[in-house]
Amino acid sequence: MVKIDEIRPGVAVIMIDKEETVLLQKRSDVGLWGIPSGHVEPGETIAQAAIREMKEELNLNIRIVKLIGVYSEPNSQIFKYPNGRTVHFVTTCFLAEIIGGELKCNSSESLDVKFFPITDLPSDLLNMHPRWLEDALANNERSFIR
């Protein structure tokens, strides 16, 4: 087992439009496409964190539709950063809809943002994100805990 320096709460937001395309961001830290995500800051709820992150990084106002799941699997949720620290994330993933704003890359954390057809996702996608998308598309009444 890898030595873990800290455990951090994270949020991820899946936005699928009527044309069945999903919004992805190309992350500057790893150079891969993924579901927009971020960290929970001290003093905020996970819902507030999700809404704040989408505004900060994508210039979008969102409304959370439902909880997709909570993900803590060590094989996909442990990251070693360039500074040498290893972090285990517990990520809460939401389905949301865009209610305002104009999509743009607002953050140094993103190289690009765009919608992809859910049937034609980029090959350089973060390894855990296809599972999150699959869970979102399953349209289960209950949330997933993985």
N, C-alpha and C positions, 0 to 999 in steps of 0.2 A: 504494500500500500504506500502510496506517495504521501510525503509529509505535507499536510494542509496547514497553511498559515492562518487562514480565517475562513469563516462562512459568512456569506452575504445574501441578503434578500434581493431578488431581481424581479423585473416585470418584462413581459413580452406582449405585444399587441398585434393580433392578426386582423387585417382589414381586407375583406373580399367584396368586390363590387358586383353589380348586376350582370356584368359581362363575364363573371367568374374569373376575374384576374385578382391576384393577391399582391399587396404592396410589400416590396422587399427593399432593404438598404444594403449597399456594399460597404462593409465595415472597414475603417481605415486601420484598425489595430491588427487584423488578420488578413485583410484583402479578400474576404469571402462575402458572398451574399447571405442575407439572413432576414428573419423576421425582426422588425424594429423592436429594440429592447433597451433596457437601462437598469439603473440601480434605484433602490428605495433610499431616500435621504432621511436622516434623523427627524422625527416629528411628523412624518407624513404617512398616510395610509397607502396600501398598495394601489388602490384605485387612483388616489391623488398622484402617485408616482407615475402611473401609466399615462394619465392625462398630461402631466407636466412634461414627461419625456417626449411625447409625440409633438407637443407644441415647440419645445426647445430644438429637437432634432429635425423635424419635418415641416414645421410651421402649420400644423394641422390641429384643429379643434375636433375632439372625438367624444362620442358617447359610448360608454361600455354597454354592450348588449348582454354578455354572459361570461361566466368563468368557464374556460375550456379545461384547465387542469393546473395541477401543481407538480413541478418536475424537480427531482432531487437526485436522480440516478447518478452515482459517482462516475460511471463510464462516459457520461456525456456532459456532466455539469461541473467538472473540475478543470480549471484553466491555469496554466502556468504563464505568467506575464513576463514580458522582456526584463522587468526589474528583478526577476527571480522569485517573486511571491507566487504562491499557489493558493487559489481561491476556489472554494466549493460553493456554488450558487444554488439557492433554492428559488426557482423561478416560477412565478405565478403568471399564467398565460390567459389573456382575455381575448374575446372576440369583440370588435368594436366597429362602429360606423363613423364615417367622417361627417361632421355637421358644420364645418366651416374652415376657413383658412385656404391658403394656396400652397400646394405641394412644392417644396423646394428643400434643397440640401442646406440646412442651417448650421451644421455642426462640423467641427473638425473631426468628429467621430465617424463621419460618413463620407465616402468617396462619390457615391451616387445613390439615387433613390428612383425606383420606377415600378410600375405594375407589370406582372408577368401572368400569362395564362396559367391556371393551376395545372393544366395538362402539359405545360412546356416550361418547367422551372430550370434555372441555370444549373449547370453541372457542378459549379464551384459554390455549393450551398453548404452552410454549416451542418455538421453531421446530425445534430439532434433536431433540426428544424423540420425535416420531412415528417417526423413522428408528430410534432405539434400540429402541422397542417392536416395530417391525416385525422388526428383527433378532432380538430375544428370541423372538418368536413363530414365526420361521422354523425354530426348533429344529434348526439346523445343528450338526453334530458339531464343525466348526471354528469358531473365533472370527473375527469381522470386524475388519478394520483399515481405518479410514476417516479 
